[in-house]
Amino acid sequence: MDLLDAFWHLVNFALPALGVGALGAAAAKLLWRRELASIPWRRLAGWAGTAGVLALLAGLWFFGRDGKMATYALLVLAAAVALWWVGFGRRR
């Protein structure tokens, strides 16, 4: 595997987490428009995406391989908890 292949491998590993973070942040901003008006979409998406990448890394460490459904369930849960924490959980 050369450097370009390694780069694309890492991008494709993180892309589901970043996509879930972006879509989750957009849905949260749409559903809770008034409550989340003061929080930028980028902040919500950044925290949810970061939590998702950490969940994927935890699943890779625990199972020893990528692509397990339990890991993707953890990804969705981590993104949802991060969105709740940034939007509603801590004092703004």
N, C-alpha and C positions, 0 to 999 in steps of 0.2 A: 504494500500500500504506500503510495507516494503522498506528499504533503497535501496536494489538492484533494485526493480521495479522503484523507483524514479530516480535512476541513469540512467537506460535504457530509461526511459521516456524523460529525459533531453537530452540524446545522440541522440535519434530519433527525437527530436524537432530541434536540431541544425544540423543534418546531411544533410538536403537539402541545407542549406546555405553553408556549408563547401564543399559539392560536386560541387555546382555551382561555388564557388570561385576557386576551384582547376581546374575544366574543363575550366572555363573562362580564367584563367591565362595561362593554357597550349595552348589554342587556340590563345590568344593574342601573346604569345611568338612565335607561329608557323607562324601567319599571318604577324606580324611586327618584323621579325627576327633581322634586322639591327637596327631599332629604339629602341628596347627593349633589346639589347644585354648587356647593362651595368646594367640592373636591374635583380636581381635574381628572379627565379620563386617563391621561398618561400615568398618573400616580396609581390609580386603581389597577390598570393593566400591568404596570411594572411590578407591583407587589404580588398580584395573582400569578404572573408569569414566573417570577422568581420562586414563589412557593411551589409552583408546578415543576420547575426544573429540579428543585431540591427533592421533590417527591419521586421524580423519575430516577434521580441518582440513588435515592434510598432503595427503590425497587430493584435497580441494577445491582446494588450491593447485596441486598437480601436474597434475591433469587439467583444471582449470578449470570443473568441474561436479560436482555431487553425484550419488550413486547408482551409481557404477561398482562392479562386482563385485570388482575388485582393491582398492578402498578398503575394502570390507567384509572381505576376507581380511586386510588389514593391521590392521583393527580387532580381529579375533579373535586375531591373532598378538600385537598389543600388549597386549591384556587378559591373555592367557596368560602373557606374559613378566612383566607387572606382578604377577600373582598368584604366580608362581614367586619373583620377587625379594623380595616382602614376606614370603611364607611360608617360603621355604627358602634363598634366595640370600644374604642378608646375615646377619651375626651378630646374634642377637637379644639 
